[in-house]
Amino acid sequence: MRVGQKYSAEFKADALALMERGDRTKGQLAIDLGLQPWTLRDWYNGAQMAKQKGKRPERAAVALVAAAETPQQRIERLERENARLRKQNEQLQEDRVILKKAAAFFARENE
């Protein structure tokens, strides 16, 4: 369990942007991002409160960062996210190959 894990404002903004897309449940998104569901919920609630109050408390500034980004900043953010996802995809493909080999090994061993 990660205690006191710090996430960058960029990561929080990306997570909230993914949440607003609505293609996954909050719980599934939290799992996909490696977060606890309540962490994502707290970020979302803080951002909503900041929008309503028109303030920029540090914990809720994330939503304002995502909303105020220029097209160039959005492109750069999406390129970083794309690079991160490509790396994650490569790692998952490697894991899958290893697991297939392990499954084949154990299947032969049980015969």
N, C-alpha and C positions, 0 to 999 in steps of 0.2 A: 504494500500500500504506500502510495506517495503521500508524504506528509509535508505540508507547506509548499507544494509545487507551485511555481510561479509561471504564468503564461503571459506571453507578450500581448500587447494591445492588438497587434495584427492577427494573432491566432484567435483571440476572442471575437474580433470583428468578422473574421472568416467563419467561425462557428455560428455566430448569430445570423450571418447572411445565409448560410446553409439551412439554418432552422427556418428562416422566413420563406425559403423556397417551398417548403412544405411537402417535399417528395418523400420524406421519412418522418417517422414519429420522433418525438424528442428523446425517448428512451433509446431508440435504435441509433440515432445520430450520436448520442453520448457514447454508446458502445463503440461505434465506428471511429470516433475521435479519441477514444481511450480516456474518457472522462466519466466521472460519476454523474448520474442524472441530475442530482441536486446542484452540482456545480453549474451545469448548463442552465438550469432553471434560475439560479441566483443571478447569473449574468443577464439573462433575458429580463427578469423582473427589475433588476437595477437599471437596465437600459430603458425599459418602459417608464419607470418612475422619472428618470432624467428627462425623457421626452416630454412627459406631462408637466413637469415643473419648469422646463426650459433651462435647467441647470446642467453643469458638467461635473458631477461628482466623479472622482477618479475611477471608481469601479464601474460606472455606467458610461463613461466617455467612449467606450468601445462602439456603441451603436451610432454615436454621433460621428465618429471617424468613418464608419462605413457609409453613412448617409452623405457626408460632405466630400467624398473623394471625387477627384476629377476623372474624366475618361482615361487619361494617361495613367493615373494612379490605379484605376480599376484594371487596366490592361496589365500593368506590372504585378498587381496582386494576383490576378488570375494566372499569369505566367509562373509565378512562384508556387501557387497552388498546383498547377499542372505538373511542374517539376517534382514537387513533393509526392504527388499521386503516382507519377511514373516510377519514382524510386520505390514507393511502397508496393506498386504492382510487381516490379522486378523481384523484390524480396518475397512476396507471396508466391510468385511462380517458382522461385528456388525452394521455398518451403514445401510446395506441392510436390515437386520432383523428389525431394528427400523423403517425404511421407509415402509416396508411391513405392519407392525403393524399399523402404522399411516394411510396408505392408506385404510386398512380394516376398521379402526375406522371411517374415514371420509365417506367411502362408506356406512356404516351402518347408519351414522348420516343423510345422504342425503335421505335415503329411507322414 
